C-alpha cells in the first residue's frame, strides 16, 4: 500500500469518526397527530427516537437528548385513555385505562426549562403551545382566545436568520386548517416571521414563528407547519436538529472574542450541489465561521453586486474567513459539498468585532490572575503586619 493511499485512508477514518461523534447528537420526536415531523427527519436522514409524551417526561429522559421536537397535536386526551367494552352496538362499560396518563405541568415545566437552560434545543408547533406555555408563559392572544386563525393564504414577512436562510423577505404560507393558533405577541422572543391574517373578528397582525432563548439553549415555536417541504420548515428542522453543530461554530466565534450576529444550520440533500444564503455586513471586521459535522464544505463569498470576493476549498471541518467593510452592506455565501457527501449538518456563524486570537485571550487571563495573586499577597502581607503590631 502506497504512502499516499495510507494518508488518504487515515483522513477518511478521521472524518468517519467525527461523523460517528455527531451521531451521538440524540434527537427525540414526541408522537403527535398533526405536524408530521418524523416524515421530514426521515427524508433528511436525521436519526431520531419516537416517544410518547408519557415516555419522555417519566424519569429524566429529557436529558438523554440534545434536541426534542414537540409537534402540534401531542396531547393525550381522555378519549385516548379510556377502555370501552361493548356487545354489538351496546356499550357495556367505560373505564380509565391502566396506562392512564395526565401531564404534570409543573414537573414538565421544570424539566423543559432545565433542559433548555443547559443547552438543549426544542421545537413546538401549533397546539403544542399549551405545553410550551407551562414553562414559558410568554404568549398573548387576541381576546385571550388562541384559536382565531382562518384557513387561507397569508403573506408573511420573514426576518432574521430565517430570511438569510431562505433568501426571502416575504413568504406565501397556506394555512390549511381552521382554528390555527393566532398570536398577538410573544414576550422576550425574536420574531422570525409575522403577518396580517383574517380572523372571525377582523384582520389581525402578529408573529407566525418565533425564537425563544434561555440560558445556553433555544426554542422555536411556529403556528405554521402545513407544508412538509419548504425553506420555512427546513430552517426550523435544521436549527433544532443541528444544535450541537451550531454550538461548535458559535464556540469558534466566542473563542475569538467576537459578537455573534447570525446563525445558519443546514445540510445538502440528495441531488443538491449548492446552498446559498445572505448575511448582513457591518462597518469594520466581519468574520464567518464554518463548521461541518462530516466532510468539510467548500464556499464562495460574493458582495452585494455579485462580485466574487473569495473561493475556498480547505480540507478542514473548521474554517474561518474575515471581511473588512467600509460600509453597512450584505453579501452572499454559497456552500458546496466537499466530496459529494450529503446529509451531514454544517453551520455558518457570522460575527462582528476585532478578531482576538485565543492564545492572546488565555495569556491576558493568566496575566490578570498573576497580578491578582500579587495584589492578594500584598494585601495579606499588610493585613498580617498590622495585626501583629
Protein Blocks (a to p, Z undefined) as FASTA:
>chain_A
ZZklmmmmmmmmmmmmmmmmmmmmccdddddfklcmklmmmmnopacddddfklmmgojl
lmmpfbdcddehiaccfklmcccddehjbcfbdcddfklccddfklmmmmmmmmmmnopa
cddehjlmmmmmmmmccbccehhiaklcccdddddddehjllmmnopabdcdddfbghia
cdfbdchiacfbdcddddfeopadddfbdcddehjbccdddfblkbmbdfklmmmmmmmm
mmmmmmmmmmmmmmnopacfbdcdddddehiabdcddddddehjdddddddfbdcddddd
ddfkopafbdcdddbfbdcdddddfbdcddddddddfklpahiacdddddedjdddfklm
mmmmmmmmmmmmmmmmmmmmmmmmmmmZZ
